Amino acid sequence: MTGLSSSPVARDRPRENGLSSRAAAALVFSASAAVLVVEIVSLRLLAPYLGLTLETSTMVIGIALTAIAAGSWLGGRLADLVSPRRLLGPSLGVSGAVVALIPAVLRTTAEWAPALLFLIAALTILVPGALLSAVTPVVTKLRLTSLAETGTVVGRLSGVSTVGAIVGTVVTGFVLVARFPVSGILIGLGVLLVVGSALVEWRARGWSGVPALTLVVVAGGLATTVAPGGCDIETRYHCARVVADPDRESGRILVLDGVRHSYVDVADPTFLKFAYVRAIASVVDAAFPEGEPLAAYHLGGGGLTFPRYLGATRPGTRSLVSEIDSGVVRINRDQLGLGARADIDVRAEDGRIGLRRLDADSRDLVVGDAFGGVSVPWHLTTKEAMTDIRRVLDEDGLYVANLIDHGELAFARAEVATLSEVFEHVALVGEPTDIGLDPTATPKGGNLVVLASNRPVDLPATQESLDARKTGWKIATGDDLTSWIDDAQLLTDDYAPVDQLLEPYGP
């Protein structure tokens, strides 16, 4: 047998190329972890422009997997053609430079050339992903000196690569995103990759090329500070901004991922700007005696506009809110004047989990206004979720929810059909063209409000309240609603293709 001894002692010593087993493991681990960091953080970086939808997630994951496959194949091929030792430093250094530039490049493209965003996003994930994925076959080639140890070396480094990917995923999701802005994560990762490149190059042939890559990383950091970002705060789930209303001194708009989610008047909680919130208020005001305090539960918080309204118009009301993003809760307290209030209890939790914790017959009102990106999270739309809502409502309780849809309104129809399977009385509120009351017109889409209960709701009083608030909205129920629903499918925990039912989100 030729080559070095395959004994454990020999394997732990540096080979002729100067790469010990520990150094090889560290390189493979770090490169694989970095690929997953780039993938997860890029998804968050793109959310304000493409939406946090199943399609966006699928696209990013697909591009990342393509990068891993291409990098593994090309890295192995190049390692057979040229000295593997010459490939390591450039792979780490160039990938670090590209990673550091990602925030500035994507945000600038989204602002000035949005038609190119998909292509540029694909390249910013593909290039560093492929370069980093090439590290494993290159290092494997460096460590192989005998056919007798091929299985051991390949298996060990493959396992280390997988562990690195797992650690990169977990650390990014549970630590980095919770503590640092996405631009800071990517620039910091770029710096670490360039430093790793410098060390590898120094061991091989001095500092050739490293100063230039360092300048690129610095340039990326500086460019990010001036690139259009659209964020005041990067929370765990959102790129968030609070925008002052130029026409109303006390008005504030909460913008999440580029979408206006809430309007809050910090001085007058009874002022309701958005039409759908006025519609929800009309439904609730008609369903319950004026001024009567309610036990309310809110799926989704946003700017907490409606809990504030209930507190102002129905003294003694207790609102429990499940808002998954603790960063949004902080924005309410720091910038939207929430302060410490005994009547509004906000919990940073998933709405489905919060719903499950509620006692049966414990709520007069449940309000659904949760959105992830541009759609209701699918698990809050299903028959099982609606059955749980019915469980927590008392016999006279009311469920009212905000829906957003476009085009043929396939998702909205499916959601109303699902509610009709669970509740005895269901009605839909919206623009006449959107709810089937003007069949000659093409639906425009946008916000719709659905209400469901096991007792009749005073619809004439609801319409009167809608008219008083100048919404221009009407109510569909009975045969009109049945015709509008048509043959829409039911949504269940087993099958709820909410993202596919939604039309592409308009500008």
N, C-alpha and C positions, 0 to 999 in steps of 0.2 A: 504494500500500500504506500502511495506517495503522499506528500504533504506533511503537515504537523500532526503530532499525536492528538488523538481525540480524547485524552484524559481530561477530567474537570480542571486540573491545574493548568493544562495547556490552553484550554478554551477560555479561561479567564484572563490570560495574558494578552496584551496587545499583539495583533498580527503585524506582518511586515508593513502594512499600510497605516499602522498606528491606531487602529480602531479596536478598542477592547469590547468585550461583551456588554459591559455596563454602559459604555458610551453608545454602542449600537442600540441598546434598549432605550436609552434616554432620547436618542434622536427619533426613533420610530414612535415612541410614546408621545413625545411633544408634537411631532408633525401630525399625527392622527387626531390628537386632541384639538389642535389648531383648526383643522378642517371643520370639525363640528362646531367650534366657536363661531367661525365665519358663517356657517350655514344658519345657525339659530339667530345670530345678531343681524344678519342680512335680512332675514324675514321681518324682524321688527323695524329695520330701517326702511323697508319697502311698504310697510303697512299704511302709512299716511297717504301714499300715492296709488297703491293698487288695492287697498283694503285687506283686512285680515280675514280672508275667506279660505274655504277649502281649496279653491283653485290656486290661490297665491301660495299656500303652504305646499300643495302638490308640485307646483312649478319649481319652487326653491329646492325642495327635497330631490326632485328629478334632476335638476341641474347639478346639485352636489354629488349625487350618485354617478352622474355622467363624468364629472370631474375625477372622482375616485377611480372609476374604471379606466378612463383615458390615461390618467397619471400612472396608474399601476402598470398598464401595458407599455406605455412609452418609456417609463423609467426603466423597466426591465430590458426593453429593447436597446435603449441607449447604453445601459450598463454593460451590454455585451459588445458594443461597438467601440466605446472609448473607455478610458480609465474611470471607474466608478468614483474614485476619490475626487476627480475634477468636477463632478456633478453636484456634490452635496452643498457646498457653499453657495453657488449661484441659485440653486433651488430654494434654499432658505431665504437668501437675501432678496431675490426678486419677488418672491411671494410676500415677504414682509413689507416691501415697498408698496406693492399693489394693495395689500390689506390696509395699510395706513391711509391710502388715498381713497378708499371706498366711500366713506361718508361724504367727502367733498364732491367726488365725481357723481354719485347718485343724486345728491340733493341739487347740484347744479343742473344735471340733466333733466330732473323732474321739473325744474323751474323754467328752463330755457328751451329744452327740446324733448317734451314729454313723449312724442312719438317714438323716440329712440330709447326710452327708459327700459323696455323689456330686453332689448339687445345689450345695452350697457350693463344692466343688472346681471344678465347671463354671463357676460365676460368677466365681471368683477368677482363672480363666484367660481367660474370655470378655471381661470388662470391660476389663482393661488391654490385652489383645490387640487388641480392637476399637479402643480409643482410640489405641493406638500405630499400628495399621495405617491409621487415618484420616489420619495425618500425610502420607503420600506423595501422595494425591490433593489434599489441601489445599495442600501446597507446590507441586505441579504447577500448580494453578490460579493461585497467586501468581506463578509464573515465566512463565506464558503471557501474552503481550501481543500476539502476532501469529500468525495461522494459518500463516504461512510457516515458522515454527520449531516447530510442534507436534510433528512427528516427532522432532526433535532433543531437545527438552526432555523429552518423555515417555519416549523411549528411554533418555536419559542417567539420569534419575531412577529408572526401572525397573531399570536395571543396577546403580545404586548401592544400591538397596533389596535386590537379590539378594545383592550382595557383603556388605552389612551382615548379612544373615541367615546367610551362610556364616561370616563372622568370629565372629558371636555363638555359633554352634554349636561351632566349633572351640575358641574360647577357653574356653567353658564346660566342654566335655568334657575338654580337655587341661590347662587351667590352673586355672580357678576351683574346680571340684569337688575337685581334688587338693589345694588349699591352704586353702580356707575352708569353714566349715560352711554348709549350705544357707540357714539363717536369715540369716547374715551376708551372703551373696551377694544375697539378695532385699532386705534392708534397705539395703545399699549401693547397689543399683540404684535403689531408691526415692529415696534421697537424690540421686543423680545426675539422675534425671528431674525432681525438684522444683527442683534448681538450674537445669537447662535451662529449665524453665518460668519461673523467676524472671528469667532473662536475657531470654527472649522477651517477657515481660510488661513488663519494665523498658524494653526498646526500644520497646514499643508504647504503654504508658500508665501507667508507674510500677509500683508493687509491689502493686497491688490483688490480694487473694486469696492471695498467696504466704505471708504469715505463718501463715494458717490451715492451709494444706497442710503447711507445715513442722512445725507442731504435731502433725498427724496422723502424719507420719513418725516423729517422736520418740516419740509414743504407741505406734506399732507396734513400735518397738525395745524400749521398756520392757515392753510386753505380752508380747513373745516371751520375755523373761527369766523371766516367771512362768507362761507357758502350759505345760501338760503336754507334754513333748517326748518322753520315752521314750528319749532317747539320752544316753549318756555321751560317745561318740565318733562323729563322722560320717566314715566312711571313703569311699573312692572309690565303693564299691558298696553300703554298708550303713549303717543306723542301728544302732549297736552299744552294748550294755551288758554289763557283767559283774555278776552278782548273786550274793551270798553265800548259801549254803545255811544256813538257820537251824537245821537239824537236824544239820549236820556241819560242824565248825569249818573244816576244810580244803577243803570242797566249794565249787566255783564253777560258775555256769551262764553260758554265753556265749549272749546273746540277740541275734539279728540280725533286724532289721526286724520285731520283735515276736514272733518264733518262737524257741523254745528249740532251739538248734542243737547245743550240746555241753555235757556235764557233765565237769568236770575236778576230780579230787582232787589238789591240788598237793602233798600229802604222801604219797599212796599211789596210784601210777598203775595198780595192779592192781584198784582199786575201780571197778567199772563200773555206773553208775546206770541208764542207759537200757537198756530191754530189747533194742532192736535191736543195740546195741553188745555186749551179752552174747551175743546170737545169733551175731554175726560172730566173736567170740572162740571160741565153741563150735565153729563150722565150721572155723576155722583150727587150733585145738588138736587136733581130730580128724583133720585132713588131713595134719598133719606130726608127726613124732616130738617128744615133749616136750622142750623146751629147745633144740631145734635152731635155730641162727641162720638167718635168712631174708634174701634180697634182695627187699625189698618196694617197691612203688610205689603211691602214694595219689593218686587223683583227687579233689581237694578236701581241705582241711585242717581248717577250723573250729577247734576247740580242741585238735586233734591228740591226742585221747584215745587212739585206737587205736595210732598210732605210739609213744606213751609206753608203752602196755601191752606192745607187742612188745619194746621196749627193756628193760622190767623182767622179762619172763618168758622172753625168749630172748636172753640176752646175746650180743653180737656181731652182732645184726641191724642191717642198714643200711636205713633208710627214706628214700626220696626222695618229697617231697610237692610237688604242683603246686597252689598256692592262688592264685587270681587276684587276691585282695584283699590288697595289701601292708599295709593298715591292720589287718587281722585278724592278720597275722603279727606286727606290732608289739604288738598286744594280748596275744598269746601270750607274748611276751618280757617285756613290762612288767607284766602283771597276772596271768598264768596260770603263772608260774614256769618257763617253758621254759628261759631262759638260753641259754648257748652249749653245744650238744651235738654231738658228732662223729657220733652215730648217727642223727640226724634232720637231713636237709638239706631246707630249705623254699625253694622257688623261687616268686616272685611271677609266675605265668604262667597262661595258659589251659591247661586240662587236655588238650585235644586237641592243642595245639602241643607240650606237654611229652611227651605220649605218642609223638608222631611222632619225637622226638629220641632215644628209647631204642633200644638195639641189640636185634636179634632174639635170642630165647632168653636174655634177660639177667635175668629176674625169676622168682622162685619164687611170688610172690604179687602180685596187683593188687587194690586195694580201691577200690571206687567209692562215694564219699560226698560228692558235689558237689551243691550246690543253689543255684539263683538264685531268690530269693523263696520259693516253696512247691513248686517242681518241679525235677527234674533238668534242667540245660541240654540242650536238644533235641539238640545236636550230639554229646553224650556218650551218646546212647541208640541210635544207628543201627547198622545192620549193618556199615557201613564202620568205625565206631569199635570195634565188638566184634572185627572182623577184625584191627584193629591191636593190640588187647589180646592176642588169641591169638598174634599175631606175636612180642610181647615176652616172653610166658611160655615157660618151658622145657617139655619134654615132660611133666613131672609138675606143672606150674604150676596155680594155682588163681585164678579170678576170683570175688570175692564183693562184692556191692553192696547198698546200702540203697536201697529204693524207698519212696515215699510215694504213696498213692492213696486215693480214697474212693469211695463209691457202688458202681457196678458194676465198679470196678477195671479199667476199659478200658485205661488206660495200662500198668498192671502186667502185664496179660495180653499186650499188644503187645510189651512189653520182653522178657518171658520167651519169647514166640514168636520174637523176633528172635535171642535168645541160642541158642535151639534150632537155628537155622539155621547157627550158626557152631561151636558146641561139641558134642562127642559126648555128654557127660553134663551134665544140668542138673537142679537140684532147687530147690524153693521152701520157705522156712521162714517160718512166721507163725502167727497165731491160727488154730485149726481152722476157724472160721467164715469166715475170709478166703481160705483156700487150697483150699476145696472139700471138705474132709474132713467137714464137717457140712452137707450140702446142704439140710437143713430150716431152717437159720438164715439170717438176712439178714446179709451181710457188713457189718462195722463200719468197715473201712478203717483206715488209719494206716500204720504201718511194716511192710514186708515185707523179707525178705532172700533174695536169689537167689544161687545158687552155680553156677559153670560150670567144666568142666575137660574135658580130653581123656583123662583116666584116671578110673576109678571112685573115688569118695570113700566112706570108711567111714561110711555113714549111721547104722547102729546106734550107733556110737561118738559120732556127732554128736548123736543123740537123747539118749543118756545124758548128754552134757555139757550139753545144753539143760535137761534135767530137774534136773541137779545145781545149775544156776544159777537154778532156779525161774522160768523164763520162761513156762511154760505153753504154749510154742509146739511145733508139730509140723512134720513134713517131708512134702511132697508130691512124688512123682516117678512115673515110668512112666505107666501108664494114667490114674492119678488126675490127674497134671499135664496130660496131653494133653487130658483132658476139661475141665479147668479153663481151659486156654488157648482151647479151642473154635475159633472161626474168626477169632481176633484177627489184625489186619493186621501186616505187617512194617514196621519203621521203617527208613528209608533216608535218606541225605543229600539225596535228591531229594524225599522226602515223609515228614515226621515231625511231624504235628500234635499234639505232646505237650500243649500247653496246652488244646487242644480235647478231647483224650481225658480229661483230668483233670476230675473232678467239682468243682463249686464248693467251695472250701476251707472247712471247717467252723470254728466258733468255737473 
